[in-house]
């Protein structure tokens, strides 16, 4: 069940980053969060 907290933490980091840096880099951060979520999904599949 370690694949759950990953996307959540990524979203919180996204919101914090968007607040601090505005909206120009929020898109780049969102892309990174997508990659993290994909990696978490792969880990969940390999563990399953």
mmCIF file as Biopython writes it, N, C-alpha, C and O atoms, coordinates in Angstrom:
data_model
#
loop_
_atom_site.group_PDB
_atom_site.id
_atom_site.type_symbol
_atom_site.label_atom_id
_atom_site.label_alt_id
_atom_site.label_comp_id
_atom_site.label_asym_id
_atom_site.label_entity_id
_atom_site.label_seq_id
_atom_site.pdbx_PDB_ins_code
_atom_site.Cartn_x
_atom_site.Cartn_y
_atom_site.Cartn_z
_atom_site.occupancy
_atom_site.B_iso_or_equiv
_atom_site.auth_seq_id
_atom_site.auth_asym_id
_atom_site.pdbx_PDB_model_num
ATOM 1   N N  . UNK A ? 1  ? 0.841  -1.212 0.000   1.0 0.0 1  A 1 
ATOM 2   C CA . UNK A ? 1  ? 0.000  0.000  0.000   1.0 0.0 1  A 1 
ATOM 3   C C  . UNK A ? 1  ? 0.873  1.258  0.000   1.0 0.0 1  A 1 
ATOM 4   O O  . UNK A ? 1  ? 0.434  2.317  0.449   1.0 0.0 1  A 1 
ATOM 5   N N  . UNK A ? 2  ? 2.098  1.147  -0.497  1.0 0.0 2  A 1 
ATOM 6   C CA . UNK A ? 2  ? 2.983  2.313  -0.497  1.0 0.0 2  A 1 
ATOM 7   C C  . UNK A ? 2  ? 2.736  3.203  -1.710  1.0 0.0 2  A 1 
ATOM 8   O O  . UNK A ? 2  ? 3.290  4.299  -1.798  1.0 0.0 2  A 1 
ATOM 9   N N  . UNK A ? 3  ? 1.902  2.737  -2.650  1.0 0.0 3  A 1 
ATOM 10  C CA . UNK A ? 3  ? 1.649  3.538  -3.853  1.0 0.0 3  A 1 
ATOM 11  C C  . UNK A ? 3  ? 0.640  4.651  -3.575  1.0 0.0 3  A 1 
ATOM 12  O O  . UNK A ? 3  ? 0.478  5.551  -4.399  1.0 0.0 3  A 1 
ATOM 13  N N  . UNK A ? 4  ? -0.040 4.607  -2.426  1.0 0.0 4  A 1 
ATOM 14  C CA . UNK A ? 4  ? -1.038 5.627  -2.118  1.0 0.0 4  A 1 
ATOM 15  C C  . UNK A ? 4  ? -0.429 6.978  -1.750  1.0 0.0 4  A 1 
ATOM 16  O O  . UNK A ? 4  ? -0.758 7.984  -2.380  1.0 0.0 4  A 1 
ATOM 17  N N  . UNK A ? 5  ? 0.445  7.028  -0.751  1.0 0.0 5  A 1 
ATOM 18  C CA . UNK A ? 5  ? 0.977  8.312  -0.276  1.0 0.0 5  A 1 
ATOM 19  C C  . UNK A ? 5  ? 1.761  9.082  -1.336  1.0 0.0 5  A 1 
ATOM 20  O O  . UNK A ? 5  ? 1.852  10.307 -1.265  1.0 0.0 5  A 1 
ATOM 21  N N  . UNK A ? 6  ? 2.321  8.386  -2.310  1.0 0.0 6  A 1 
ATOM 22  C CA . UNK A ? 6  ? 3.159  9.083  -3.297  1.0 0.0 6  A 1 
ATOM 23  C C  . UNK A ? 6  ? 2.405  10.163 -4.059  1.0 0.0 6  A 1 
ATOM 24  O O  . UNK A ? 6  ? 2.832  11.317 -4.050  1.0 0.0 6  A 1 
ATOM 25  N N  . UNK A ? 7  ? 1.288  9.827  -4.725  1.0 0.0 7  A 1 
ATOM 26  C CA . UNK A ? 7  ? 0.550  10.860 -5.460  1.0 0.0 7  A 1 
ATOM 27  C C  . UNK A ? 7  ? 0.051  11.986 -4.549  1.0 0.0 7  A 1 
ATOM 28  O O  . UNK A ? 7  ? 0.041  13.151 -4.947  1.0 0.0 7  A 1 
ATOM 29  N N  . UNK A ? 8  ? -0.357 11.639 -3.341  1.0 0.0 8  A 1 
ATOM 30  C CA . UNK A ? 8  ? -0.865 12.651 -2.414  1.0 0.0 8  A 1 
ATOM 31  C C  . UNK A ? 8  ? 0.242  13.648 -2.070  1.0 0.0 8  A 1 
ATOM 32  O O  . UNK A ? 8  ? 0.015  14.858 -2.102  1.0 0.0 8  A 1 
ATOM 33  N N  . UNK A ? 9  ? 1.431  13.154 -1.744  1.0 0.0 9  A 1 
ATOM 34  C CA . UNK A ? 9  ? 2.539  14.039 -1.402  1.0 0.0 9  A 1 
ATOM 35  C C  . UNK A ? 9  ? 2.918  14.891 -2.602  1.0 0.0 9  A 1 
ATOM 36  O O  . UNK A ? 9  ? 3.293  16.054 -2.453  1.0 0.0 9  A 1 
ATOM 37  N N  . UNK A ? 10 ? 2.820  14.312 -3.789  1.0 0.0 10 A 1 
ATOM 38  C CA . UNK A ? 10 ? 3.132  15.074 -5.005  1.0 0.0 10 A 1 
ATOM 39  C C  . UNK A ? 10 ? 2.143  16.217 -5.175  1.0 0.0 10 A 1 
ATOM 40  O O  . UNK A ? 10 ? 2.527  17.323 -5.555  1.0 0.0 10 A 1 
ATOM 41  N N  . UNK A ? 11 ? 0.876  15.955 -4.897  1.0 0.0 11 A 1 
ATOM 42  C CA . UNK A ? 11 ? -0.139 17.000 -5.035  1.0 0.0 11 A 1 
ATOM 43  C C  . UNK A ? 11 ? 0.103  18.112 -4.023  1.0 0.0 11 A 1 
ATOM 44  O O  . UNK A ? 11 ? -0.013 19.291 -4.357  1.0 0.0 11 A 1 
ATOM 45  N N  . UNK A ? 12 ? 0.442  17.743 -2.780  1.0 0.0 12 A 1 
ATOM 46  C CA . UNK A ? 12 ? 0.690  18.761 -1.759  1.0 0.0 12 A 1 
ATOM 47  C C  . UNK A ? 12 ? 1.905  19.606 -2.155  1.0 0.0 12 A 1 
ATOM 48  O O  . UNK A ? 12 ? 1.905  20.824 -1.979  1.0 0.0 12 A 1 
ATOM 49  N N  . UNK A ? 13 ? 2.936  18.948 -2.689  1.0 0.0 13 A 1 
ATOM 50  C CA . UNK A ? 13 ? 4.123  19.679 -3.138  1.0 0.0 13 A 1 
ATOM 51  C C  . UNK A ? 13 ? 3.751  20.606 -4.284  1.0 0.0 13 A 1 
ATOM 52  O O  . UNK A ? 13 ? 4.252  21.727 -4.370  1.0 0.0 13 A 1 
ATOM 53  N N  . UNK A ? 14 ? 2.872  20.138 -5.164  1.0 0.0 14 A 1 
ATOM 54  C CA . UNK A ? 14 ? 2.414  20.966 -6.278  1.0 0.0 14 A 1 
ATOM 55  C C  . UNK A ? 14 ? 1.736  22.224 -5.763  1.0 0.0 14 A 1 
ATOM 56  O O  . UNK A ? 14 ? 2.038  23.327 -6.219  1.0 0.0 14 A 1 
ATOM 57  N N  . UNK A ? 15 ? 0.826  22.066 -4.819  1.0 0.0 15 A 1 
ATOM 58  C CA . UNK A ? 15 ? 0.085  23.218 -4.305  1.0 0.0 15 A 1 
ATOM 59  C C  . UNK A ? 15 ? 1.025  24.184 -3.596  1.0 0.0 15 A 1 
ATOM 60  O O  . UNK A ? 15 ? 0.912  25.398 -3.763  1.0 0.0 15 A 1 
ATOM 61  N N  . UNK A ? 16 ? 1.951  23.649 -2.806  1.0 0.0 16 A 1 
ATOM 62  C CA . UNK A ? 16 ? 2.893  24.515 -2.096  1.0 0.0 16 A 1 
ATOM 63  C C  . UNK A ? 16 ? 3.779  25.266 -3.091  1.0 0.0 16 A 1 
ATOM 64  O O  . UNK A ? 16 ? 4.015  26.464 -2.940  1.0 0.0 16 A 1 
ATOM 65  N N  . UNK A ? 17 ? 4.265  24.555 -4.102  1.0 0.0 17 A 1 
ATOM 66  C CA . UNK A ? 17 ? 5.126  25.179 -5.100  1.0 0.0 17 A 1 
ATOM 67  C C  . UNK A ? 17 ? 4.374  26.228 -5.895  1.0 0.0 17 A 1 
ATOM 68  O O  . UNK A ? 17 ? 4.916  27.292 -6.192  1.0 0.0 17 A 1 
ATOM 69  N N  . UNK A ? 18 ? 3.121  25.934 -6.246  1.0 0.0 18 A 1 
ATOM 70  C CA . UNK A ? 18 ? 2.329  26.889 -7.030  1.0 0.0 18 A 1 
ATOM 71  C C  . UNK A ? 18 ? 2.098  28.157 -6.221  1.0 0.0 18 A 1 
ATOM 72  O O  . UNK A ? 18 ? 2.061  29.252 -6.782  1.0 0.0 18 A 1 
ATOM 73  N N  . UNK A ? 19 ? 1.942  28.018 -4.906  1.0 0.0 19 A 1 
ATOM 74  C CA . UNK A ? 19 ? 1.715  29.193 -4.067  1.0 0.0 19 A 1 
ATOM 75  C C  . UNK A ? 19 ? 2.983  30.032 -3.966  1.0 0.0 19 A 1 
ATOM 76  O O  . UNK A ? 19 ? 2.920  31.262 -3.984  1.0 0.0 19 A 1 
ATOM 77  N N  . UNK A ? 20 ? 4.130  29.372 -3.862  1.0 0.0 20 A 1 
ATOM 78  C CA . UNK A ? 20 ? 5.381  30.109 -3.656  1.0 0.0 20 A 1 
ATOM 79  C C  . UNK A ? 20 ? 5.891  30.735 -4.962  1.0 0.0 20 A 1 
ATOM 80  O O  . UNK A ? 20 ? 6.352  31.876 -4.974  1.0 0.0 20 A 1 
ATOM 81  N N  . UNK A ? 21 ? 5.804  29.978 -6.051  1.0 0.0 21 A 1 
ATOM 82  C CA . UNK A ? 21 ? 6.425  30.438 -7.294  1.0 0.0 21 A 1 
ATOM 83  C C  . UNK A ? 21 ? 5.419  31.003 -8.285  1.0 0.0 21 A 1 
ATOM 84  O O  . UNK A ? 21 ? 5.812  31.524 -9.328  1.0 0.0 21 A 1 
ATOM 85  N N  . UNK A ? 22 ? 4.136  30.911 -7.982  1.0 0.0 22 A 1 
ATOM 86  C CA . UNK A ? 22 ? 3.141  31.464 -8.885  1.0 0.0 22 A 1 
ATOM 87  C C  . UNK A ? 22 ? 2.529  30.397 -9.774  1.0 0.0 22 A 1 
ATOM 88  O O  . UNK A ? 22 ? 2.164  29.329 -9.282  1.0 0.0 22 A 1 
ATOM 89  N N  . UNK A ? 23 ? 2.406  30.654 -11.078 1.0 0.0 23 A 1 
ATOM 90  C CA . UNK A ? 23 ? 1.763  29.696 -11.959 1.0 0.0 23 A 1 
ATOM 91  C C  . UNK A ? 23 ? 2.624  29.309 -13.157 1.0 0.0 23 A 1 
ATOM 92  O O  . UNK A ? 23 ? 2.256  28.412 -13.915 1.0 0.0 23 A 1 
ATOM 93  N N  . UNK A ? 24 ? 3.776  29.980 -13.340 1.0 0.0 24 A 1 
ATOM 94  C CA . UNK A ? 24 ? 4.591  29.699 -14.521 1.0 0.0 24 A 1 
ATOM 95  C C  . UNK A ? 24 ? 5.267  28.339 -14.407 1.0 0.0 24 A 1 
ATOM 96  O O  . UNK A ? 24 ? 5.364  27.606 -15.391 1.0 0.0 24 A 1 
ATOM 97  N N  . UNK A ? 25 ? 5.731  28.003 -13.212 1.0 0.0 25 A 1 
ATOM 98  C CA . UNK A ? 25 ? 6.437  26.734 -13.043 1.0 0.0 25 A 1 
ATOM 99  C C  . UNK A ? 25 ? 5.519  25.623 -12.532 1.0 0.0 25 A 1 
ATOM 100 O O  . UNK A ? 25 ? 5.944  24.478 -12.383 1.0 0.0 25 A 1 
ATOM 101 N N  . UNK A ? 26 ? 4.275  25.968 -12.271 1.0 0.0 26 A 1 
ATOM 102 C CA . UNK A ? 26 ? 3.342  24.954 -11.774 1.0 0.0 26 A 1 
ATOM 103 C C  . UNK A ? 26 ? 3.142  23.871 -12.822 1.0 0.0 26 A 1 
ATOM 104 O O  . UNK A ? 26 ? 2.903  22.713 -12.480 1.0 0.0 26 A 1 
ATOM 105 N N  . UNK A ? 27 ? 3.240  24.240 -14.103 1.0 0.0 27 A 1 
ATOM 106 C CA . UNK A ? 27 ? 3.061  23.249 -15.169 1.0 0.0 27 A 1 
ATOM 107 C C  . UNK A ? 27 ? 4.218  22.259 -15.150 1.0 0.0 27 A 1 
ATOM 108 O O  . UNK A ? 27 ? 3.997  21.055 -15.277 1.0 0.0 27 A 1 
ATOM 109 N N  . UNK A ? 28 ? 5.436  22.739 -14.997 1.0 0.0 28 A 1 
ATOM 110 C CA . UNK A ? 28 ? 6.597  21.854 -14.941 1.0 0.0 28 A 1 
ATOM 111 C C  . UNK A ? 28 ? 6.479  20.928 -13.734 1.0 0.0 28 A 1 
ATOM 112 O O  . UNK A ? 28 ? 6.764  19.734 -13.830 1.0 0.0 28 A 1 
ATOM 113 N N  . UNK A ? 29 ? 6.062  21.478 -12.604 1.0 0.0 29 A 1 
ATOM 114 C CA . UNK A ? 29 ? 5.901  20.666 -11.404 1.0 0.0 29 A 1 
ATOM 115 C C  . UNK A ? 29 ? 4.825  19.608 -11.615 1.0 0.0 29 A 1 
ATOM 116 O O  . UNK A ? 29 ? 4.957  18.474 -11.156 1.0 0.0 29 A 1 
ATOM 117 N N  . UNK A ? 30 ? 3.749  19.995 -12.322 1.0 0.0 30 A 1 
ATOM 118 C CA . UNK A ? 30 ? 2.672  19.036 -12.580 1.0 0.0 30 A 1 
ATOM 119 C C  . UNK A ? 30 ? 3.199  17.892 -13.437 1.0 0.0 30 A 1 
ATOM 120 O O  . UNK A ? 30 ? 2.826  16.740 -13.217 1.0 0.0 30 A 1 
ATOM 121 N N  . UNK A ? 31 ? 4.061  18.187 -14.412 1.0 0.0 31 A 1 
ATOM 122 C CA . UNK A ? 31 ? 4.639  17.131 -15.240 1.0 0.0 31 A 1 
ATOM 123 C C  . UNK A ? 31 ? 5.461  16.180 -14.381 1.0 0.0 31 A 1 
ATOM 124 O O  . UNK A ? 31 ? 5.360  14.963 -14.531 1.0 0.0 31 A 1 
ATOM 125 N N  . UNK A ? 32 ? 6.272  16.728 -13.483 1.0 0.0 32 A 1 
ATOM 126 C CA . UNK A ? 32 ? 7.070  15.887 -12.594 1.0 0.0 32 A 1 
ATOM 127 C C  . UNK A ? 32 ? 6.184  15.030 -11.710 1.0 0.0 32 A 1 
ATOM 128 O O  . UNK A ? 32 ? 6.493  13.865 -11.459 1.0 0.0 32 A 1 
ATOM 129 N N  . UNK A ? 33 ? 5.089  15.597 -11.237 1.0 0.0 33 A 1 
ATOM 130 C CA . UNK A ? 33 ? 4.173  14.834 -10.390 1.0 0.0 33 A 1 
ATOM 131 C C  . UNK A ? 33 ? 3.556  13.685 -11.181 1.0 0.0 33 A 1 
ATOM 132 O O  . UNK A ? 33 ? 3.342  12.599 -10.642 1.0 0.0 33 A 1 
ATOM 133 N N  . UNK A ? 34 ? 3.270  13.928 -12.463 1.0 0.0 34 A 1 
ATOM 134 C CA . UNK A ? 34 ? 2.720  12.863 -13.296 1.0 0.0 34 A 1 
ATOM 135 C C  . UNK A ? 34 ? 3.695  11.711 -13.423 1.0 0.0 34 A 1 
ATOM 136 O O  . UNK A ? 34 ? 3.298  10.548 -13.358 1.0 0.0 34 A 1 
ATOM 137 N N  . UNK A ? 35 ? 4.971  12.026 -13.605 1.0 0.0 35 A 1 
ATOM 138 C CA . UNK A ? 35 ? 5.986  10.985 -13.715 1.0 0.0 35 A 1 
ATOM 139 C C  . UNK A ? 35 ? 6.091  10.218 -12.403 1.0 0.0 35 A 1 
ATOM 140 O O  . UNK A ? 35 ? 6.238  8.996  -12.411 1.0 0.0 35 A 1 
ATOM 141 N N  . UNK A ? 36 ? 6.018  10.924 -11.278 1.0 0.0 36 A 1 
ATOM 142 C CA . UNK A ? 36 ? 6.081  10.263 -9.977  1.0 0.0 36 A 1 
ATOM 143 C C  . UNK A ? 36 ? 4.898  9.319  -9.797  1.0 0.0 36 A 1 
ATOM 144 O O  . UNK A ? 36 ? 5.050  8.202  -9.304  1.0 0.0 36 A 1 
ATOM 145 N N  . UNK A ? 37 ? 3.719  9.782  -10.203 1.0 0.0 37 A 1 
ATOM 146 C CA . UNK A ? 37 ? 2.531  8.934  -10.060 1.0 0.0 37 A 1 
ATOM 147 C C  . UNK A ? 37 ? 2.675  7.695  -10.938 1.0 0.0 37 A 1 
ATOM 148 O O  . UNK A ? 37 ? 2.290  6.600  -10.529 1.0 0.0 37 A 1 
ATOM 149 N N  . UNK A ? 38 ? 3.226  7.858  -12.144 1.0 0.0 38 A 1 
ATOM 150 C CA . UNK A ? 38 ? 3.434  6.711  -13.029 1.0 0.0 38 A 1 
ATOM 151 C C  . UNK A ? 38 ? 4.404  5.725  -12.383 1.0 0.0 38 A 1 
ATOM 152 O O  . UNK A ? 38 ? 4.167  4.518  -12.410 1.0 0.0 38 A 1 
ATOM 153 N N  . UNK A ? 39 ? 5.483  6.223  -11.810 1.0 0.0 39 A 1 
ATOM 154 C CA . UNK A ? 39 ? 6.446  5.349  -11.144 1.0 0.0 39 A 1 
ATOM 155 C C  . UNK A ? 39 ? 5.806  4.604  -9.987  1.0 0.0 39 A 1 
ATOM 156 O O  . UNK A ? 39 ? 6.079  3.423  -9.777  1.0 0.0 39 A 1 
ATOM 157 N N  . UNK A ? 40 ? 4.951  5.295  -9.232  1.0 0.0 40 A 1 
ATOM 158 C CA . UNK A ? 40 ? 4.277  4.640  -8.116  1.0 0.0 40 A 1 
ATOM 159 C C  . UNK A ? 40 ? 3.364  3.536  -8.628  1.0 0.0 40 A 1 
ATOM 160 O O  . UNK A ? 40 ? 3.265  2.475  -8.012  1.0 0.0 40 A 1 
ATOM 161 N N  . UNK A ? 41 ? 2.695  3.782  -9.756  1.0 0.0 41 A 1 
ATOM 162 C CA . UNK A ? 41 ? 1.824  2.763  -10.338 1.0 0.0 41 A 1 
ATOM 163 C C  . UNK A ? 41 ? 2.619  1.527  -10.741 1.0 0.0 41 A 1 
ATOM 164 O O  . UNK A ? 41 ? 2.178  0.400  -10.516 1.0 0.0 41 A 1 
ATOM 165 N N  . UNK A ? 42 ? 3.796  1.738  -11.338 1.0 0.0 42 A 1 
ATOM 166 C CA . UNK A ? 42 ? 4.638  0.611  -11.748 1.0 0.0 42 A 1 
ATOM 167 C C  . UNK A ? 42 ? 5.095  -0.174 -10.523 1.0 0.0 42 A 1 
ATOM 168 O O  . UNK A ? 42 ? 5.127  -1.405 -10.549 1.0 0.0 42 A 1 
ATOM 169 N N  . UNK A ? 43 ? 5.448  0.533  -9.452  1.0 0.0 43 A 1 
ATOM 170 C CA . UNK A ? 43 ? 5.862  -0.152 -8.224  1.0 0.0 43 A 1 
ATOM 171 C C  . UNK A ? 43 ? 4.714  -0.983 -7.674  1.0 0.0 43 A 1 
ATOM 172 O O  . UNK A ? 43 ? 4.912  -2.113 -7.227  1.0 0.0 43 A 1 
ATOM 173 N N  . UNK A ? 44 ? 3.508  -0.415 -7.709  1.0 0.0 44 A 1 
ATOM 174 C CA . UNK A ? 44 ? 2.344  -1.139 -7.214  1.0 0.0 44 A 1 
ATOM 175 C C  . UNK A ? 44 ? 2.095  -2.400 -8.034  1.0 0.0 44 A 1 
ATOM 176 O O  . UNK A ? 44 ? 1.747  -3.443 -7.480  1.0 0.0 44 A 1 
ATOM 177 N N  . UNK A ? 45 ? 2.274  -2.309 -9.378  1.0 0.0 45 A 1 
ATOM 178 C CA . UNK A ? 45 ? 2.050  -3.479 -10.230 1.0 0.0 45 A 1 
ATOM 179 C C  . UNK A ? 45 ? 3.101  -4.548 -9.963  1.0 0.0 45 A 1 
ATOM 180 O O  . UNK A ? 45 ? 2.781  -5.735 -9.887  1.0 0.0 45 A 1 
ATOM 181 N N  . UNK A ? 46 ? 4.358  -4.128 -9.820  1.0 0.0 46 A 1 
ATOM 182 C CA . UNK A ? 46 ? 5.423  -5.112 -9.585  1.0 0.0 46 A 1 
ATOM 183 C C  . UNK A ? 46 ? 5.226  -5.791 -8.226  1.0 0.0 46 A 1 
ATOM 184 O O  . UNK A ? 46 ? 5.487  -6.985 -8.074  1.0 0.0 46 A 1 
ATOM 185 N N  . UNK A ? 47 ? 4.757  -5.008 -7.233  1.0 0.0 47 A 1 
ATOM 186 C CA . UNK A ? 47 ? 4.536  -5.587 -5.914  1.0 0.0 47 A 1 
ATOM 187 C C  . UNK A ? 47 ? 3.338  -6.531 -5.936  1.0 0.0 47 A 1 
ATOM 188 O O  . UNK A ? 47 ? 3.325  -7.545 -5.238  1.0 0.0 47 A 1 
ATOM 189 N N  . UNK A ? 48 ? 2.326  -6.190 -6.746  1.0 0.0 48 A 1 
ATOM 190 C CA . UNK A ? 48 ? 1.131  -7.030 -6.809  1.0 0.0 48 A 1 
ATOM 191 C C  . UNK A ? 48 ? 1.439  -8.332 -7.537  1.0 0.0 48 A 1 
ATOM 192 O O  . UNK A ? 48 ? 0.557  -9.176 -7.694  1.0 0.0 48 A 1 
#
